[in-house]
Amino acid sequence: QVQLVESGGGLVQAGGSLRLSCAASERTFSSYIMGWFRQAPGKEREFVAAIRSTGGSTAYGNSVKGRFTISRDNAKNTVYLLMNRLKPEDTAVYYCAAQRDYSGSWSYSAMYPAEYDYWGQGTQVTVSS
């Protein structure tokens, strides 16, 4: 199994920045598509960002495009989410997720939670106004 542990969440003022990290236990981490999702109370889980196994391709949700950046360090089995220009509506629990990369239509499958096989416990991000 793949164990994922998120960290880096916290309280930040609107307009500020925060970087989330997700550490994976899997030794074959480099073969996985990694994604970030978020969920606020009473709302559906929302796609935030994803990155392919090699790190050469990324995808972002419309609400965060231009503000958030996903990256990965396969040598460290870690994926990151840099969040800039944070807004109160970004407040949510942020989850890291992983799925095997079969070299198919990755950008299509990457945005759907059901496509992911492994999930972290989540980290809270709160943006104050």
N, C-alpha and C positions, 0 to 999 in steps of 0.2 A: 504494500500500500504506500501511498504518498501522503506524508504528513506536512501540512502547511501551517505556519505560524505567522500571523500579521503583527506588526508593531509600528509605532510612530504616530499613532493617533493622539488626539488631545484637543485642547481648546485654543482657538485662534480668532483674532478679530477679522472682520470683513476686509478684503484687500490683501490679506497676508498670505503666507505660503506655508506648506507643510509637506513633508516627504514620508510616505509610507513604505515599509519594507515587508517582504514576504519571504521567509526562509523555508526551503523545502528539504526534506530528509532524503528524498529519492536520489540514488546515485546516477540514474539515467535522466535527471532533470533536463538536460539539454535536448531531449527528444519530445518535450511537452510544449504545447501552446499554453501560455499563462494569461489569465484574465483578471480584471478587477471589476467587481460589481458593488453596488451600494443599495441599501434599503433603509428608508425612513419609516417611522411608525405609521401604520395604516396605509402604506404604499407598496406597490409591487417592486420586486427586485429589478434594478435598473443596470443596464450595461454601461460601463464606464470606459474601459480600455482593454486591449488585448495585444499581445506580442507573439510572433511566431517563434518556433524553437531556436532558429538561428539568430533571432533578433533583427533580421533584415526587413521585416514588415510589421507595421502596427496598424491598429484601428481604434477609433474613438467614438464615443457617443456624442450626439450633436450638442448636448448641453454642456459638455466639457471640452470640446474641440477648441484648440487654440489656447487653452488655459492649463491643461494637464498633459503630462508627458510620462509615458511608460517606458521602462528600460529593463534590461536584465544583465546579470553577470553569471554566466553559466559555470565559471570556475568556482564561484561562491554559492551556487545553487540558490540564487536570490533574484527576485524581481522587485522593482521599485515603481512607485507612483509619485511623481512630483506634482504637487497641486499648487498652482499660482492663482492670484487674483480671486481668492476664495470668496464665496457668497454665502449668506445665511441658508439659502436653499441647497447648498452642498452638504448641510448637516445630515449625517446618516451613519449607519454602521457600514464599514467598508470591508468587503470580503475578497480574499484571494482565491483563485480557482485554477485547476489544471486539467488538461485533456491531452491525450496522445496526438501527436501531429502525424497524420497519415499522408501528408502532401497532397491533399485534395483542395476543396474550396474552403480554405481555412477562414477567410474573412466572413463568410456566411455563417459558419458554425460557431465562430468565436463570440458572437453577440448573444447567443442563447444559453441561458443557465442550464438547460436540460442536456446540453452537449458536454458539460464538464463532469468529470468523474470524481474529482477530489476538491474539497473545500476547507478553508481555514475557519477558525472560530469567529473572526471578525475583529475589527478595532474601531472604536468610536471616534468620529470626527465631529466636533461641534464648532460652528462658525457664528460668532456673535456680531451683532450690528452695532 
